[in-house]
Amino acid sequence: MSPAHKPSSLLDTRVIYCGDNLDQLPKLPDNCIDLIYIDPPFNSNRNYEVFWGETKEKRSFDDRHTSTQAYIDFMRPRCEQLARVLKGTGSFYYHCDWHASHYVKVMLDQLLGEENFVNEIIWKRQSSHNDAKQGSKHLGRVHDTILLYAGGKDYFFEHQYRPYDESYIEDFYRHVEPETGRRYRLGDLTAPGGGAPSKGNPHYEFMGVTRYWRYSEENMHELLKQGRIVQTKPGKVPAYKRYLDEGKGVPLGTVWDDIGPVQGMGDESLGYPTQKPLKLLERIIEISSRPNDIVLDAFCGCGTALVAARKNSIASGSESTSPPRRAASWRNACAISVSSTRTRSSGASDAASSSAICRGPKKSSARSRRSNSRTGPSSPSAGSRTKPRSATWASTAASIRCPRSRRKAAKRPASSTSWTSGIPCR
């Protein structure tokens, strides 16, 4: 049975804040976040435009900076705050790409410590890209980079496993048990190190073969009774049956090529131009957080991280190719999301519980909060093409992972407005 949901005593995770994350992050206490994931602007020098919702309202934003140094100057104070709120047992994921990843790593080495760098994860988001078109002089840019840092040496980390490839199964698990149909491979029963005195391996005769063995003679006879030992013919060294369905799978490495991008016409798509797939965020949350941990997305675009923290499901593997996994389970949405007044965060709003409220600047009235959450004082109005300052695009979202199961999966709203307590938050 899952442990009961424990609300955070450090911060209110039922609130969606709207504003610049550089204004909101200093209000968080030190060492209060277990997992930070950010997907900030990439310094791509691009203008993103989308016709939003049923009304086809035109929204646009620029990811432009005068130089790479200007981009780093924009990100540094925000990452300083994120380093401050990260627990020593926590993890920090920075999603970026080739435009500035090398400069970002130097900055994070300075803020979080070179010794706390864990992995450079390559997410192969697509198999081809039209930037390698005829006349170009570079290879197709088909991956993003996710930099993983730890808050300290005692950070939480749980290995994940991918299903075995069919070709691997055919090559290595080629034996099939007639009685059960279970696939297995033969493993070595002799002891590593042989007769080295330092190893202390037992030496005896078993099934007509004398060797230094991995197990005691008593345990070997017990395994034989269980049908776990095979001798292909008299005089051959006995071998151990390793069943496919008892394996964990292939340990997940740093190249993630099994999660595709969000398809424009797919059910998951919200129309947000830089939306990341839910499976990507679920994987990160499974690796680096536990139930009741607080997950912070400090640049909440459409709230995928919050939805993943709320859902937190793991699909069970198939009998023939995958190891058994934990059953899927829903997490109650106990979310705090600080999203830009000009960034639609329907996912973040939906990830919040039904009792959550949306808070803008403290001095603004409810009416002005509604106005700011729809367009914002400096946001592009419908049909406009204003160029906002980069700093105003920063946003924050945090979610606490709660283990209480939900009977019904929460769905992101199809309309262009997301509601929490009657206040739309975009």
N, C-alpha and C positions, 0 to 999 in steps of 0.2 A: 504494500500500500504506500502511496506517495505521502511524504510528509505534508502537514498542513501548511497553508500559505502563511508566511510571516511578513507583515508589512515592514518596510524599512523604518528604522528609528532615526536615520540620518537625514532623510529628505522625503518630501511628499511626492510619491510617484503616481499620483492620480491627476496631476495638473499638466496642461499643455500651455507652455509659455510661448508668446510670439515676440520675436525681437532679435537683435544682433546677439550672437552667442558670446561675443566679447563683453557685453553688458551683463549677461546672465551667468556665465561660468564663474566669475569671482564670488558670486553669492553661494556657491556650493561649498560645503565644508571640505577640509583636507581629507585625503585617503578615504573617500566614500564610494568609489566606483569599482566594480569588479571587472568589467569588460567595456572597453571603449572601441567603437568602430566608427571611422569617419570616411566619407566619400566626398571630399571637398572639391572645389574647382580644380581642374587639371592644368591650368595655365595653357589651355589649348588654343588661345587666340581665335576663338570661334564665337559666333552669335547663335544662340539656340532659340528657335521659334516653334510654337505649336498652337494649333487651334483647339481650344480647350472646351471639353464638355459638350452637352447637347446644344448649347447656344453658339458653339464654334467661336468663342471669344478668343481673340488672338493674344497670346502671352509670349513675351520674349525676354531673354536675359543674355548678358555678355559675360564670357569667361575670358576677359582680356586684361593684361597687365603690361605696363610699359617695358618691363624686362623680367627676367627670371629672378633677379634680386628683389624687384618690387613684389613679386609673388611670395618669395620667402619672407620678406618683411611683413606681408599681410598674414601669413600663416604662423609665424613665430610666436607672437603674443598669445594666440589661441592655443597653440600646442604647449606653451608654458603652463597655461591654466589646466590643460588636460593632464599634463604630467603631475601637477599638484594634486588633482583630485583622484588620481589612480592609486588604488591600494597596492601595497607591496606584493600581494598575492595575485594581482590582476594582470590583464594583458591589454595591449594597445595595437589596433590594426589601422594602418593608414593606406587607403586605396588611392592609387595614382596611376600614371602611365609614363611613357617615354619622355614626355615634355619636360618633366622636372623631377623624376624619381631619384636621380643621383644626388641632386641638391637637397631634396627632402631627407634622404638618408643621413647626409652630413649634419643637417639640422637636428634630426632626432637623436643621432649619436651624441650630440652636445647636450640635449635636454634630458634624455632618458639614460644615457650612458652606453658606450660601445659594448660593454660587457653584458648589457641587457638586450642586445639584438638577438633575435631567435631565428627568424627565417625570412627569406625573400620568396614570396609565393607568386607563381606565375599563373594567372587565370587566362587560359586560352578562350577568349570570348567568342571567337568565330574562326572558321577554317579559311576564309578568304576575305580580302578587303579591297575595295575599289581604289584605295590610295596608291596601289601598285599597278596603275593603269599604263597603257602604252605611252612611252616617252618618259616615265618616271625613272629615277636613278636610285631607288632604294627598294628593299624587300617589303612585302606586305606586312603592315603592323597589325597583328592579330591578337595581341595579348595585353592585359593590364598587369600592373604590379601591386601586390599588397605586402606592405612591410609590417612584420610582426615584432613587437618588443614586449618584454616582460617588465612588470613593476619591480621585481626583485628576484632573488634566486629561488624563492619558495612559491613561485607562481603556479596556479592550477593549469594542468594540461591533461587532456584525455585523448589518446590516440584514436583515430578513426580508421576504418578499413573499407576497401572497395571490393566488390565481387571479383572472383577469379574469372579470367578470360576463358572462353570455351576451349581455345587452343591449349591453354595451360592445363585445363582439366583433362583433356584428351592425352596430353603428353605425360603428365605426372600422376594423375589419378585414374590410370587405365584399368585397374583391377576392379571387378564388380562382384560383390558377395551374392552368390546365387539365392541364398535363403531370404535375404532382405532387400537386395537390389542396391545396397549402399556402395558407393564408390570409395576406394581407399588406395593409399600408396604404402610402400614398404619402407619402414624406417630402421635405422641402425640401432642394435641393442648392445653393441660393444661399448666399453667405457672410453670416453675421451682421456687421453693421457696414458692409456694402457696400464703397464705395471709400474709407473713412476711412484716411488714411495710417498711423495708429497700428496698424491691423489687418494691413496687408500682404497682403490677400487677392489671389489671382491673378485676372487679367482676361484673358479670351480667348473665342473663339467655339467653341461645342460644339453639334453637331447643329443648326446654323443659328441658334443663339441666343447672343448676346453678353451676358455677365453677369460679375459678380464671384462666383467659385465657392468652395465649401468646400474643394475638393481641387485638387491640381495637375492639369494637362492629362493627364499620363501616368497618374495614378491614375484619372481619370475614364474613360479609354479601357479600362483594365483592368476597372473595374466594369461597363462596357458589355459586354465579352467574357463576363463571368460571369453576364450576364442580370440584373444588379441595378438597371439603369436603364431606365425606361419613358418613352416620349414618346407621349402619347395621340393626337396628330395633328401633322403638320408645322407648325413654327412655335411650338408650345407649349413652355413651359419643361420640360425633362426632370425627372423625379422619381425618388427612390430607393425601392426596395422594402424595406420593413421587415416581416420575417416574424413572424407571431404566435409561432411555436415558438422564436424566438430572443430573445423578450422575457423579462424577469425576472418580470413580473407587476406587481401594484399594491403599492407600498411600504406596509408595515404602519404604521398610524397609532396614535394613542393610545386609540382606541375599539375594543375587542375584543368584537365581537358574534357571532363565528363559533365560539365554544367554549361549549357548553352545560354545565349543572351535572351532577354525578353523579346519575343516576337511581336511586331506591331499589331498583328491581328489576333494574337493569342488571348486567352481568357485572363491571363495575369496582367496584361498590359493596361496601364492607366493613361497612357499617352504622354507620360512624363519623359522628356528627351534623354535623360541619363539614368533611367530606372535600372536597378540591378535585380537579378532573379532572386526569388525567395529562397531557393535551394542553396544559393551561395551564402546567404546570411544565416540560414539554419546550420550549415556546416560550421561556420565560424563560432556560432553560439554553442554548439555541441562540443567543440574542441576546448573552448576556453571559459565556460561558465557552468555553474551548477544551479539547481532549483533555489529560488529566493535570492540569487545574485542580482545585482543591479547592472543593467546594460545601458550604456550611454552612446547615442548617436549625435554627435555635436554638429553635424551638417545635414539635418533631416530634410531630404528632398521630398519623397513621397511616402516615407515612413516604413520602408521595407524591413529595416532592422527591428522596429517595434513590433511589427506583425510577426516576424520570425521569433522574437523573444516570447511573444504571447503563445504562439502555436507550438513551437519547439517539438516537432514530430519527427520520428525516424521510421522510415518504411522498413517493414520486415523483409528480409532477403528471401529469394526463392530457394527451394530445397536443393536444387542441383548446382547452383553457381555461387550462392552467397552464404555466409555464416549467419547464425541466428542473431538477431538484434533486439534491442528493447522495443517494446510495443509503442505505437504512436500515442501521444498524449497531448492534450491541450493545456495551455497555460492561461490563467485569467489575465486580462490586460490591466496591469497596475502601472500606468505609464506617465512619465513626465516628458513632455516634448516642447522644446523651445525652437520654433520654426520661424523662418524669415517671413515677414509680412508680405513678401512677394513670391514666396514659394508655396505652391499648393502641397499640403501634407495630408491628403485624405487617408493614406495608410496609417500615419502617425495618429491622426484623430481616431480612426477606427480601432487602433490598438489600445487606446485608452479605455478605461471602464466607462460604463454608461453614466456614472456619477461624476466623471471628471469635468473640470471646468477649464475654460480657455482664458488665460490671463495675458493681457498686453502690458504696456507700460503702466506703472502703478498710478500715475496721475491722471490717466485717461478715464473717461466715463465709459459706461457700457456701450453707449452709442458710438463713441469714437473708437472703441475697441473693435466693434463690428466693422466700422469703416476701414480701419487700419488693416484688419485681417483679410478684407476683401481686396484692397488695392494697395494700401499703405501710402504714406505721405509722399514718398519718392518713387513709388512703384510704377511700372508702365500700365497705364489704363488700357481698356479694351481698344485694340486697334492701334495703339501708339507704338513708337519705336525708340523710346528714350534709352539712353545708355546709362545705366546706374553705376554708381561706384562699386567696386568689387567688394569692399568691406561690408556693404549692406546685404550681401548674399549669405553671410554666415548664419547658421542656424544650429539648434541643438535639440536632441531628443534623447531621453533616457527611458528605460523600461526595466521593471523588476520582473524576473522570471518567477512565476508562481506555479506550484505543482498541482493545484486543484484542477481536476479534469473538467472540461466543458462538454456539454452534450451536443452542442451545435457549433460548427466552425463559423467563425466570424468572417464575413465577406466584405471586401472593400466596396464602398458605395459606387454605383455606376454614374451617379449624377456628378456635376462639376463642383458641388459644395459638400463638405463633410461637416457634420454637426456633432457637437458635444454640449449638452445643456443649452441648446438653442443658439449657440454662438458659432458661426462658421469659422473655420480656421483653414486658411489656404497657405 
